[in-house]
Amino acid sequence: MSRRFRIKLSDPWELGESLNWPTIFATTDLIECADREMGFIFTLDEALPIRSKIYRWCSASERHFGDSFSLMRIGQTVSANLTFLEFKEQIVDYRRSDTLIAIGSIQSIT
């Protein structure tokens, strides 16, 4: 069962300005949110073309101590560290993929 999420960028400012501060929609197949530090990998509904690269996925981890992604179950927005991963036809090792780092917030919409 896939879950839908809304991702909003807050920093870096230049990135948000260059993209006109988009609301990014994404899905993940993770069903359960635990009350411990964890992360997600999202598939973006629409790829982000930035600086001649195309970013198709985003990994997220909790930004502040005490935040928990489980708060999204009750409709709260959670601050997150975001890492956007570049789309490539074949990724042999994701650690060698180009990444884009940002800060934002995530909210479950389903």
C-alpha positions as CSV (number, residue, x, y, z in Angstrom):
1,M,0.0,0.0,0.0
2,S,1.6,3.3,-1.1
3,R,1.2,6.4,1.0
4,R,1.2,10.0,-0.5
5,F,3.1,12.9,0.9
6,R,3.5,16.6,0.4
7,I,7.1,17.9,0.6
8,K,7.8,21.7,0.9
9,L,11.3,23.2,0.6
10,S,12.5,25.8,3.0
11,D,16.3,26.0,2.4
12,P,18.5,26.6,0.5
13,W,16.8,29.9,-0.4
14,E,18.4,30.0,-3.9
15,L,17.0,26.5,-4.7
16,G,13.4,27.5,-3.6
17,E,13.6,30.7,-5.6
18,S,14.9,29.0,-8.7
19,L,12.0,26.5,-8.6
20,N,9.4,29.1,-7.6
21,W,8.9,27.3,-4.2
22,P,7.0,24.2,-5.5
23,T,5.0,21.8,-3.5
24,I,6.4,18.4,-4.3
25,F,4.1,15.4,-4.2
26,A,5.6,11.9,-3.7
27,T,4.8,8.4,-2.7
28,T,6.4,5.7,-0.6
29,D,5.6,2.1,0.0
30,L,6.4,2.3,3.7
31,I,3.3,1.4,5.7
32,E,4.3,1.8,9.3
33,C,5.9,4.8,11.1
34,A,7.8,3.9,14.2
35,D,8.4,6.2,17.2
36,R,12.1,6.2,16.6
37,E,14.5,7.9,14.3
38,M,14.0,6.6,10.8
39,G,13.9,7.8,7.2
40,F,12.0,7.4,4.0
41,I,12.8,7.1,0.3
42,F,10.1,8.8,-1.8
43,T,9.4,8.6,-5.5
44,L,8.5,12.0,-6.7
45,D,5.4,12.4,-8.8
46,E,7.2,14.8,-11.1
47,A,11.0,14.8,-11.6
48,L,12.8,18.0,-10.6
49,P,15.1,19.3,-13.3
50,I,17.7,21.3,-11.6
51,R,21.1,22.6,-13.0
52,S,21.0,20.1,-15.9
53,K,20.3,17.1,-13.7
54,I,17.0,15.3,-13.2
55,Y,16.1,14.3,-9.6
56,R,13.5,11.5,-9.3
57,W,13.8,10.3,-5.7
58,C,14.1,11.9,-2.3
59,S,15.3,10.5,0.9
60,A,14.3,12.2,4.1
61,S,15.3,12.0,7.8
62,E,14.0,13.8,10.8
63,R,15.6,17.2,11.2
64,H,15.1,18.0,14.9
65,F,15.7,15.9,18.0
66,G,12.4,14.9,19.3
67,D,10.6,15.1,15.9
68,S,9.1,11.8,14.8
69,F,7.7,10.9,11.4
70,S,5.0,9.0,13.3
71,L,3.4,12.5,14.0
72,M,2.4,12.5,10.4
73,R,-0.2,9.9,11.3
74,I,-2.2,12.5,13.1
75,G,-1.8,15.1,10.3
76,Q,1.2,17.0,11.6
77,T,4.0,18.3,9.4
78,V,7.5,17.2,10.3
79,S,10.7,19.1,9.6
80,A,13.1,17.0,7.5
81,N,16.6,16.8,6.0
82,L,16.1,16.1,2.3
83,T,18.4,14.5,-0.1
84,F,17.3,14.4,-3.8
85,L,18.7,11.6,-5.9
86,E,19.5,12.0,-9.5
87,F,17.7,9.9,-12.1
88,K,20.0,7.6,-14.1
89,E,19.0,4.8,-16.4
90,Q,21.0,2.4,-14.3
91,I,22.2,3.1,-10.8
92,V,24.8,0.6,-9.8
93,D,25.6,2.3,-6.5
94,Y,23.3,5.0,-5.2
95,R,26.2,6.5,-3.2
96,R,27.8,7.5,-6.5
97,S,24.7,9.2,-7.7
98,D,24.6,13.0,-7.8
99,T,22.6,14.4,-4.9
100,L,21.0,17.7,-3.9
101,I,20.7,18.5,-0.2
102,A,17.8,20.6,1.1
103,I,15.7,21.3,4.2
104,G,12.0,21.2,4.2
105,S,8.9,19.7,5.7
106,I,6.8,16.6,5.0
107,Q,3.1,15.9,5.5
108,S,1.1,12.8,4.8
109,I,-1.9,13.4,2.6
110,T,-3.4,9.9,2.6
